[in-house]
Amino acid sequence: MAQLAAHPGLATLYLQGTKITDAGLKPVKGMKSLSHLGLRATGITDAGLAHLAGMDRLEGLDLGHTKIGDAGIEHLKGLKGLKGLDIVETEVTDRSIPILGGFERLERINPRDSKITEAGEEQLRKLLPKLEIDHG
């Protein structure tokens, strides 16, 4: 990862299915031009998402099939540029709705098989009326 961080122009990084750890994610914080990050089916936990705090250029984030929960979503509060978020089969619950609703630029979210209820989705729709909630 440290070698990848040495490429300041890197915009997209997909690590799906790799053995990346929370500690291994630390160099990502220095990738200031990163706009899309895929962490699907990795061992990343809530603690690892702390390394993404403040990455305001990040537009797309795939956390599907991870153990991420509400504590992890808390670390993402500062991602003001986030447009797409995939939380398929995560531990994210309705407690994260206020944070998710704070992503003013969020256009699409996929919460399929997460712990977000239909009531939570309705609350999210009220906060972000133009949001596409995709279960595909």
N, C-alpha and C positions, 0 to 999 in steps of 0.2 A: 504494500500500500504506500509506503514512503516513496517508492520510485514513481508511482502514479501521481502523488502529490507534487512532484517536481515539474509536472506539466501544467502550468498556470492557465492554459487555454482550454483545458478539459471541460466539456459541457455536459457530457452524458457518461454515467458509470453504472453498469448493470453487474451486480454481484450475486444474482440469483443462484441458489443452490451451492454456493461456495461455503467454505469453512470459516468465513470471516467471524471474528469475535468482537465483543464490545471494545476491547483495547485496540484491536486492529482497525476499528473505525475512526480512531482519533485523528489520523492524518487527513481525513475528509474535511475536517473543520477548516483547513487551510486552502481548500479548493474553492476559491472565491468566485470562479466563473461557472461552477457546477449548477446546472439547471434541472437535471433529471437524475435521480438516484434510485436504483432498484435493489432492494434487500430481501426480496421474496424468498421464502424457504431457506433462510439462514438462521443461525443461532443467536442473532442479535436480540438483546433484552431491553427492557425499559431503560436501564442504566446506559446502554450504548447510545441511545437517542440524545443523550445530553451533549454528545459531540456535534449534533446538528443544530443546536441552539444558535440563533443569530445568522443562519445561512439564508439571508433575505432574498437571494436570487433563485433559490430552489423553487421550481414550478411543479415538478412531478415527483411523487414519492410513493414507492411500492413497498408496503410492509406486510403484504399478504403471506399467510402461512407461517407467521412467527408467533412468539409468545408475548408480543407487545400488548400492554394493557393501558389503563388510564394514566398511570404514572409516566409512561413513555410519551403519551400524547401531551402531557403537561410540559415536557421539554420542548415541544414543537411550537409553543405559543408565539414565538417571535418570527415564524416563517410567513411573513406578510405577503410574499409573492406566490404562495402555494395555490395552484390551479387544479391539480389532480391528486387524489389520495386514494390508495388501495389498502383497505384494512380487512380483506377477506380472511376468514378463519383466524381472527386474532381474539384477544381477551378484552378488547375495547368495549365499554358499556355506555349506557346513557349518561353516566357521570361526566363523560367527555364532551357531551353535546355543547355546553357553553363555549368550550375552547374551539371545537370544530366550527361553530357558528361565528366565531371571531375571525375566521379566515375569509375576509371580505372578497377576495379574488377567487375563492374556490368555485370551480365550475362543475366538477364531477367527483363523486365519491363512490366507492364500491364497498359497502359494509356486509356483503353476503356472508352468512354464517359467523358473523362476529356476535358479540353479546348485546348489540344495539337492538332495542325492541322497535316495534311499529310505532309506539308512542314517541320514542326517541327520534325516529325518522320524521315524524310529523312536527315535532318541536324544531328539528333542524330545518325543515322546509319553511317554517315561519321565520326563522332567523336569516335564511338565505333562499328567498323565493325563486331565484333563477337556477338553483342548484339541481343538477341531474344526479339522482340517486340510482345507480346502476347495480343490478344484482346479477349481471352476466358473468 
